Amino acid sequence: MARLTGLFPPGKGGGEDVAYGHKGKGILIHTLTDGNGMPLANRTTAANGSEREQVIPLLDSIKVKTNKSGRPRKRVKVLAADKGYDSREKRAVLRQRGIRPQFPKRVRKTKKNRGRPIKISVPRFQQERCFAWFQRKYRRLVVRWERISACFNAFLSLATIHIWVNRIILVG
């Protein structure tokens, strides 16, 4: 009887865009969602990459559908995110594009909050719902088995398309 383990040796961990981050070795999935938690655009980076650097490329990759005829808008009116995305440079770039940033300010514990508090119009659970859909329905995205990042990005895009098709069929 032949042993199959000799034919299929275990592969080394890693691949393209895999690095050590906060929770260990892996990648980060950056997803831009609408107000209902539906994914609009996705990007993947190494786990030690900067989340703030992915905001502008994600915004560049979407087109917002409008009811008017003509060319679709390429920007959203308001961008809500958590305080990890807060920086002066990103706020300035978003304001130049005509987008109102709704980021809570990153403050130290010793500083007292000044001014009117920012009310986030899109609750955090709606963005987390998108990641829950990815993890529940598409187990292949939970652990990255593909060593080639293009294959993983393709599965991520297919999952996004599948979520939208299910929404269109179920809602009508």
C-alpha positions as CSV (number, residue, x, y, z in Angstrom):
1,M,0.0,0.0,0.0
2,A,1.5,3.3,-1.0
3,R,1.5,6.3,1.3
4,L,-0.1,9.4,-0.2
5,T,1.8,11.8,2.1
6,G,4.9,11.4,0.0
7,L,3.1,12.6,-3.0
8,F,1.5,15.6,-1.4
9,P,4.1,17.2,0.9
10,P,2.9,19.9,3.2
11,G,3.5,23.4,1.8
12,K,5.3,26.1,3.7
13,G,3.1,28.9,5.1
14,G,3.1,32.2,3.5
15,G,2.8,33.5,0.0
16,E,2.5,36.9,-1.6
17,D,1.4,39.7,0.7
18,V,1.6,37.7,3.9
19,A,3.4,39.2,6.9
20,Y,3.3,39.3,10.7
21,G,0.8,41.7,12.1
22,H,-1.0,42.3,15.4
23,K,-2.6,38.9,15.6
24,G,0.1,36.9,13.9
25,K,0.9,36.0,10.3
26,G,-1.7,36.8,7.7
27,I,-3.4,39.5,5.6
28,L,-5.9,42.3,6.1
29,I,-9.1,42.6,4.0
30,H,-10.1,46.2,3.6
31,T,-13.8,46.6,2.6
32,L,-15.7,49.7,1.8
33,T,-19.4,49.2,2.5
34,D,-22.6,51.2,2.0
35,G,-25.0,52.1,4.8
36,N,-26.6,48.6,4.8
37,G,-23.3,46.7,5.1
38,M,-23.2,45.7,1.5
39,P,-19.6,45.5,0.2
40,L,-18.7,48.0,-2.5
41,A,-15.0,47.6,-2.9
42,N,-12.3,45.3,-1.5
43,R,-8.5,45.3,-1.2
44,T,-6.0,43.0,0.6
45,T,-2.7,44.0,2.1
46,A,-0.2,42.4,4.4
47,A,-1.1,42.2,8.0
48,N,1.4,44.8,9.0
49,G,0.2,47.3,6.4
50,S,-1.3,50.7,7.2
51,E,-5.1,50.8,7.1
52,R,-5.1,54.6,6.5
53,E,-3.3,54.2,3.2
54,Q,-6.1,52.1,1.7
55,V,-8.9,54.7,2.0
56,I,-8.2,56.6,-1.1
57,P,-7.6,53.6,-3.4
58,L,-10.9,52.1,-2.2
59,L,-12.7,55.3,-2.9
60,D,-11.1,55.5,-6.4
61,S,-12.4,52.0,-7.2
62,I,-16.1,52.7,-6.8
63,K,-18.8,54.4,-8.7
64,V,-22.0,55.5,-7.0
65,K,-25.2,54.7,-8.9
66,T,-27.6,57.6,-9.1
67,N,-31.2,57.7,-10.5
68,K,-30.3,60.5,-12.9
69,S,-29.3,59.7,-16.4
70,G,-25.7,60.4,-17.5
71,R,-22.4,59.7,-16.0
72,P,-22.4,58.0,-12.6
73,R,-20.9,59.9,-9.6
74,K,-17.5,58.7,-8.5
75,R,-17.7,59.8,-4.9
76,V,-19.8,59.4,-1.8
77,K,-21.0,62.3,0.3
78,V,-20.0,61.1,3.7
79,L,-17.3,58.6,4.7
80,A,-17.8,57.1,8.2
81,A,-15.0,55.0,9.7
82,D,-13.5,54.2,13.1
83,K,-10.8,56.2,14.8
84,G,-8.0,54.0,13.3
85,Y,-8.5,55.9,10.0
86,D,-8.2,59.4,11.6
87,S,-5.3,61.6,10.4
88,R,-5.0,65.2,9.3
89,E,-3.8,64.3,5.8
90,K,-6.7,61.9,5.1
91,R,-9.2,64.5,6.3
92,A,-7.7,67.1,4.1
93,V,-7.6,64.8,1.0
94,L,-11.2,63.8,1.6
95,R,-12.4,67.4,2.0
96,Q,-10.6,68.3,-1.3
97,R,-12.6,65.6,-3.0
98,G,-15.9,66.9,-1.6
99,I,-16.3,64.1,0.9
100,R,-17.2,64.8,4.5
101,P,-15.1,62.6,6.8
102,Q,-16.9,61.3,9.9
103,F,-14.0,59.8,11.9
104,P,-13.9,60.0,15.7
105,K,-10.7,61.8,16.7
106,R,-7.9,59.9,18.1
107,V,-7.2,61.5,21.5
108,R,-5.0,60.6,24.4
109,K,-6.6,59.5,27.7
110,T,-5.3,62.6,29.4
111,K,-7.0,65.0,27.1
112,K,-10.5,66.2,27.7
113,N,-13.0,65.9,24.8
114,R,-13.6,69.4,23.4
115,G,-16.4,70.5,21.1
116,R,-19.5,68.8,19.9
117,P,-19.2,65.0,19.8
118,I,-19.3,63.3,16.4
119,K,-22.3,61.2,15.8
120,I,-21.6,58.3,13.4
121,S,-24.5,58.0,11.1
122,V,-23.5,54.5,10.0
123,P,-23.2,52.2,13.1
124,R,-20.2,49.9,13.3
125,F,-22.2,46.7,13.3
126,Q,-23.2,47.3,9.7
127,Q,-19.6,47.1,8.5
128,E,-19.0,44.2,10.8
129,R,-22.0,42.4,9.2
130,C,-20.2,42.4,5.9
131,F,-17.2,40.6,7.4
132,A,-19.6,38.2,9.1
133,W,-21.1,37.3,5.7
134,F,-17.6,36.7,4.4
135,Q,-16.7,34.4,7.2
136,R,-20.0,32.5,7.5
137,K,-20.8,31.9,3.8
138,Y,-17.3,31.8,2.3
139,R,-15.1,29.7,4.6
140,R,-12.3,30.0,2.1
141,L,-11.8,33.6,3.0
142,V,-11.3,32.9,6.7
143,V,-8.0,31.2,6.3
144,R,-5.9,32.1,3.3
145,W,-4.9,28.8,1.6
146,E,-3.9,30.4,-1.7
147,R,-0.3,31.3,-2.0
148,I,-1.0,33.6,-5.0
149,S,-2.7,36.8,-3.9
150,A,-4.5,37.2,-7.3
151,C,-6.4,33.9,-6.5
152,F,-7.4,35.1,-3.1
153,N,-8.5,38.4,-4.5
154,A,-10.6,36.6,-7.1
155,F,-12.4,34.6,-4.4
156,L,-13.0,37.8,-2.5
157,S,-14.5,39.4,-5.6
158,L,-16.7,36.3,-6.2
159,A,-17.9,36.5,-2.6
160,T,-18.8,40.2,-3.1
161,I,-20.7,39.5,-6.3
162,H,-22.5,36.5,-4.7
163,I,-23.6,38.8,-1.8
164,W,-25.0,41.3,-4.2
165,V,-26.8,38.7,-6.4
166,N,-28.4,37.3,-3.3
167,R,-29.6,40.7,-2.3
168,I,-31.0,41.5,-5.7
169,I,-32.8,38.2,-6.0
170,L,-34.2,38.2,-2.4
171,V,-35.1,41.9,-2.3
172,G,-36.1,42.2,-5.9
